[in-house]
Amino acid sequence: MVRLTILGSGSSGNCAVISTERTTLLLDAGLSAKQICLRLDACGFSLDMLDGILLTHEHQDHTGGIEVLSRKRQVPLFCTALTQETLAGSLGFRKPPAWRLMTTGAAFEFQDLRIESFPVPHDAVDPVGFVIADEESRLGVLSDVGFVTNLIKDRLRNSDSLFIEANYDTQLLENDTKRPWSTKQRISSRHGHLSNEQAAELVREVAHPGLSHVVLGHLSDDCNDPATASRYIRQALDTAGAPEARVMCAERHKPTPTIEVVRRRSGSTVSFCMAASADSTGQLALF
């Protein structure tokens, strides 16, 4: 069974753990290496347990810990050729990582996992989403993306759980006084990020009665809030006939609860990372 543990998600850094009984992968490594190690330990993992690192794209908030991590532990680093070329030229690796190049749109086997990448629109050289599956479960991953294509919907449609971006609330972004107009335009462009409305529309399109969890990531600190984002997704799930699916919002400063990526049946469970607990804002509440 695939499990998902998000160590942190937001504009300051994104990193998660994909694990099974046999395999432990990092999904992106945008936190500092120190924070990644601390949060791995808090959630019952360790750097020595890592079998590889899977990258969605080259931006700093998804790769900031890569150089130090690759010195601490030499594991396969999965990315596309264009992403590898960009990172090799920008990060100044003291020791070359163990690159494992993926072909966008193709699937590959790694230990007990089948990993399929698919192209997404974002302002990066070759950004991808993933479908990560074993014999029991199927996780759909959609990180930074400007708009939802038909291909994205097709790839995510049969997921047992989803980890998707819900970066901003349209009204809050429009009302924001700290960001210049050009930045707002980039965020909301077709190569920027997903709004709550766009994330909800995607969920409405791909949800099914067996969908277990929708985990929302990359929430803006000041142009979104967990309650608002969750409300949009909750309404979409209810409309799509998946009222029992649970909604979670990942935090940036501490891990979120670990979920089991399994098709919903009666009595399905959620386990909790010992470092994560709901606070008064409800940011880790399950809806």
C-alpha atoms as one frame of an Amber mdcrd trajectory, in Angstrom:
protein
   0.000   0.000   0.000   1.238   3.493  -0.899   1.398   6.058   1.903   1.813
   9.819   1.633   3.458  11.990   4.300   3.894  15.671   3.459   6.867  17.163
   5.292   6.019  20.708   4.204   4.249  22.459   1.350   4.192  26.133   0.422
   6.072  28.822  -1.479   9.003  28.481   0.949   9.498  24.775   0.297   7.833
  21.551  -0.800   8.755  18.024   0.216   6.810  14.811   0.808   7.456  11.122
   1.426   5.974   8.348  -0.700   6.360   5.050   1.120   5.378   1.395   0.964
   6.562  -1.622   2.934   9.543  -1.884   0.575  10.209   1.627  -0.732  10.709
   5.161   0.622  10.944   8.050  -1.834  11.123  11.792  -1.389   8.761  13.699
  -3.642  10.652  16.958  -4.247  13.185  18.360  -1.779  12.488  22.060  -1.478
  13.092  22.359   2.256  16.603  22.688   3.624  18.422  19.397   4.077  18.401
  20.011   7.838  14.635  20.472   7.921  14.074  17.452   5.716  16.118  15.270
   8.081  14.386  16.651  11.178  10.922  16.123   9.727  11.784  12.662   8.414
  12.850  11.678  11.923   9.711  13.178  13.457   7.573  11.034  11.161   9.393
   7.763  11.759  11.671   7.901   8.714  15.367   8.660   8.317  17.740   9.723
   5.583  19.214   6.212   5.581  15.793   4.817   4.639  15.564   6.796   1.404
  15.620   4.796  -1.820  15.363   7.774  -4.165  14.147  11.318  -4.814  11.454
  12.148  -7.358  11.352  15.696  -8.774   8.406  17.511 -10.352  10.486  20.449
 -11.680  13.580  22.537 -11.006  12.282  25.534  -9.033  14.057  26.350  -5.767
  11.039  25.623  -3.571  11.099  22.039  -4.891  14.852  21.423  -5.105  16.523
  23.636  -2.472  17.763  20.700  -0.375  18.978  18.530  -3.249  22.664  19.462
  -3.299  23.259  18.853   0.420  21.078  15.737   0.492  22.955  14.253  -2.450
  26.191  14.651  -0.483  24.707  13.062   2.636  23.160  10.103   0.840  23.709
   8.980  -2.741  20.338   7.728  -4.003  18.746   7.779  -7.464  17.501  11.254
  -8.381  14.591  10.901 -10.807  13.854  13.810 -13.147  13.544  14.661 -16.824
  16.595  15.395 -18.969  15.785  19.117 -19.203  15.313  19.367 -15.437  18.621
  17.555 -14.874  20.430  19.880 -17.275  19.029  22.966 -15.530  19.841  21.745
 -12.022  23.342  20.610 -12.962  24.055  24.100 -14.230  22.527  26.007 -11.323
  23.180  24.091  -8.093  26.929  23.547  -8.329  26.972  19.961  -7.086  30.223
  19.109  -5.304  29.558  15.483  -6.112  27.411  14.501  -9.109  24.101  12.990
  -8.028  22.982   9.556  -9.184  20.740  10.928 -11.945  17.972   8.656 -13.230
  16.350  10.324 -16.216  12.634   9.985 -16.890  10.823  10.482 -20.180   7.855
  12.783 -19.771   4.659  10.844 -20.388   6.263   7.442 -19.873   6.004   5.019
 -16.971   8.783   3.125 -15.221   9.055   0.528 -12.480  11.023   1.167  -9.306
  11.044  -1.620  -6.723   7.374  -2.207  -5.894   6.128   1.030  -7.484   4.970
   1.949 -10.958   5.590   5.653 -11.591   4.085   7.501 -14.532   4.900  11.133
 -15.310   2.781  13.478 -17.392   3.403  17.028 -18.667   1.843  20.024 -16.922
   1.742  23.733 -17.845   3.979  25.777 -15.547   6.839  28.259 -15.955   9.558
  25.612 -15.644  11.653  23.808 -18.271   9.844  20.440 -18.189   7.410  20.228
 -15.253   5.541  16.985 -14.615   2.863  15.469 -12.446   2.863  11.850 -11.342
   0.697   8.818 -10.865   2.396   6.569  -8.309   0.921   3.123  -7.799   1.483
  -0.325  -6.408  -0.750  -3.399  -6.587  -3.183  -1.964  -4.039  -3.305   1.788
  -4.479  -2.915   4.695  -6.881  -1.842   8.225  -5.902  -2.263  11.196  -8.237
   0.207  14.073  -7.752  -0.272  17.498  -9.318   2.112  20.147  -8.073   2.643
  23.617  -9.588   0.388  24.027 -12.614  -1.230  26.983 -14.372  -4.346  25.314
 -15.733  -5.846  21.850 -15.946  -5.519  20.111 -19.299  -7.580  17.201 -20.549
  -4.473  15.029 -20.252  -4.164  15.899 -16.551  -7.791  14.949 -15.962  -7.295
  11.690 -17.839  -4.220  10.716 -15.812  -5.741  11.558 -12.423  -9.213  10.161
 -13.048  -8.741   6.730 -11.412  -6.695   7.851  -8.413  -7.509   6.455  -4.981
  -6.118   9.632  -3.366  -5.010  12.994  -4.766  -2.276  15.425  -3.745  -2.964
  18.601  -5.712  -2.164  22.288  -5.664  -4.688  24.887  -4.436  -2.439  27.925
  -4.339  -4.673  30.975  -4.103  -8.158  32.324  -3.645  -9.052  34.558  -6.580
 -10.583  37.340  -4.504  -7.767  37.363  -1.958  -5.176  37.548  -4.738  -7.000
  40.404  -6.442  -7.234  42.311  -3.139  -3.606  41.717  -2.152  -1.683  44.980
  -1.802   1.811  43.510  -1.340   2.200  41.907  -4.758   2.647  44.005  -7.898
   0.222  43.525 -10.768   2.851  41.643 -12.802   3.303  39.063 -10.040  -0.440
  38.573  -9.713  -0.635  38.058 -13.462   2.114  35.445 -13.365   0.463  33.548
 -10.501  -2.925  33.440 -12.214  -1.563  32.845 -15.727  -1.780  29.614 -17.694
   1.775  28.825 -16.584   1.353  29.894 -12.963  -0.621  28.224 -10.189  -4.066
  26.773  -9.552  -6.766  28.733  -7.753  -9.242  27.141  -5.360 -11.859  27.269
  -8.103  -9.614  25.505 -10.614  -8.624  22.834  -8.095 -12.275  22.271  -7.239
 -13.215  21.940 -10.897 -10.489  19.332 -11.357 -11.735  17.389  -8.336 -15.294
  17.589  -9.661 -14.118  16.072 -12.946 -12.043  13.191 -11.554 -13.713  12.286
  -8.236 -15.466   8.952  -7.805 -17.172   7.183  -4.867 -13.989   5.260  -4.020
 -11.816   8.373  -3.718 -10.302   8.322  -0.251  -8.444  11.631   0.252  -7.807
  14.953  -1.411  -4.716  16.602   0.044  -4.228  20.256  -0.893  -0.721  21.677
  -1.169   1.149  24.886  -1.913  -1.458  27.093  -0.205  -0.461  30.748  -0.181
  -0.026  32.132   3.322  -1.733  35.426   2.591  -3.804  34.759  -0.546  -5.544
  31.614   0.638  -6.597  29.882   3.821  -7.269  26.220   4.623 -10.944  26.685
   5.500 -11.724  28.428   2.215  -9.744  25.968   0.083 -11.299  22.991   1.858
 -14.805  24.386   1.389 -14.347  24.555  -2.379 -13.076  20.974  -2.520 -15.764
  19.697  -0.170 -18.482  21.131  -2.381 -16.871  19.616  -5.460 -16.677  16.186
  -3.833 -20.296  16.305  -2.754 -21.379  17.325  -6.243 -19.307  14.541  -7.806
 -20.820  11.838  -5.600 -17.785  11.357  -3.341 -19.106  12.713  -0.012 -16.985
  10.404   2.136 -13.641  11.497   0.691 -11.588  13.436   3.235  -9.963  16.803
   2.588  -6.660  17.812   4.160  -4.549  20.957   3.811  -0.781  20.550   3.977
   1.141  23.023   6.102   4.503  24.537   5.322   6.054  24.566   8.805   5.385
  21.003   9.963   4.352  17.625   8.575   0.783  16.672   7.867  -0.877  13.404
   8.887   0.200  10.357   6.923  -2.525   8.968   4.699  -2.957   5.504   3.295
  -3.597   5.773  -0.420  -6.265   3.135  -0.708  -9.597   3.025  -2.497 -12.266
   3.968  -0.005 -14.037   1.140   1.727 -15.916   1.124   5.010 -13.538   1.505
   7.942 -10.658   3.064   5.988  -8.142   4.737   8.271  -5.803   7.678   8.554
  -2.585   7.402  10.560  -0.857  10.414  12.057   2.728  11.576  12.039   3.676
  12.224  15.658   4.893  15.732  14.830   1.603  16.831  13.288  -1.466  17.872
  15.201  -4.415  20.096  14.437  -4.097  23.622  15.742  -6.718  26.179  16.563
  -6.961  27.325  12.943  -7.949  23.843  11.829  -5.173  23.675   9.261  -4.713
  19.960   9.805  -8.342  19.135  10.351  -9.924  16.389   8.310 -13.172  17.418
   6.691
